[in-house]
Amino acid sequence: GIPVAAHLSPSLSKMSVENGQKIFKTKCAQCHTVEKGAAHMQGPNLGGLFGRVSGTTPGFAYSKANKDSAITWSDQTLFDYLLNPKKYMPGTKMVFAGLKKPEDRNDLIAYLKQASA
C-alpha cells in the first residue's frame, strides 16, 4: 500500500480516489491538468507533484510567494495548503478558497497521488 501520514485517513480506498477525482473535476480541473507532461493552464500542470518543491515546474510563471515558500509537496503539506491556500501561502495567485472537510482533502490527495504519478 501507499504509506500515509498519521493525519490522513488510514485507507486510501477506491472510493476515496473516486471521490477525489470528482473533487478535482469540479474544483481544480478548470485551472490545473494532472497528467505528467500535460499543458499548463491558469495553474501549473500537477504531474510529478509529490516530492517537488513549490514554484519549480518549468514553463509556468509562479507568484513570488509560491517560489519563495520553497515547500516540498507531500501528503502533509498539501493537506495543510488545501485547507486555505491564501493563508498557508500569503501572496499566492491561486484563487481557491480551500477544502474545509479533512475527508475531502484526503480524497483529493489520494486521487492526486495516483493521477500525478
Residue pairs with C-beta under 8 A, 6 or more apart in sequence:
1 12
2 12
2 113
4 10
4 12
4 75
5 74
5 75
5 76
5 79
7 76
7 79
7 102
8 75
8 79
8 106
8 109
9 16
9 103
9 106
9 107
9 110
12 110
12 113
16 103
16 106
16 107
16 110
16 111
17 107
17 110
17 111
17 114
18 111
19 104
19 107
19 111
20 107
20 108
20 109
20 110
20 111
20 112
21 111
21 115
23 99
23 104
23 107
23 108
23 111
24 32
24 34
24 108
24 111
24 112
24 115
27 96
27 99
28 34
28 43
28 96
28 108
30 41
30 42
31 41
31 42
31 43
31 94
31 96
32 41
32 43
32 44
32 45
32 46
33 39
33 40
33 41
33 45
33 46
33 47
34 45
34 46
34 47
34 112
34 115
34 116
35 45
35 47
35 115
35 116
36 45
36 47
36 48
36 116
36 117
37 45
37 47
38 45
38 47
39 45
40 57
40 59
40 60
43 94
44 57
44 60
44 62
45 57
45 60
46 112
46 115
46 116
47 116
48 116
48 117
49 73
49 78
49 112
49 116
50 73
50 74
50 75
50 112
50 113
50 116
50 117
51 72
51 73
51 74
52 72
52 73
53 70
53 71
53 72
53 73
54 62
54 66
54 67
54 69
54 70
54 71
54 72
54 73
54 89
55 62
55 63
55 66
55 67
55 68
55 69
55 70
56 67
62 93
63 91
63 92
63 93
64 91
65 89
65 90
65 91
65 92
66 89
66 91
66 92
66 93
69 89
71 77
71 81
71 89
75 109
75 113
78 105
78 109
78 112
79 102
79 105
79 106
79 109
80 88
81 88
81 89
82 98
82 99
82 105
82 108
82 109
83 98
83 99
83 100
83 105
84 97
84 98
85 92
85 94
85 96
85 98
86 92
86 94
86 98
99 105
99 108
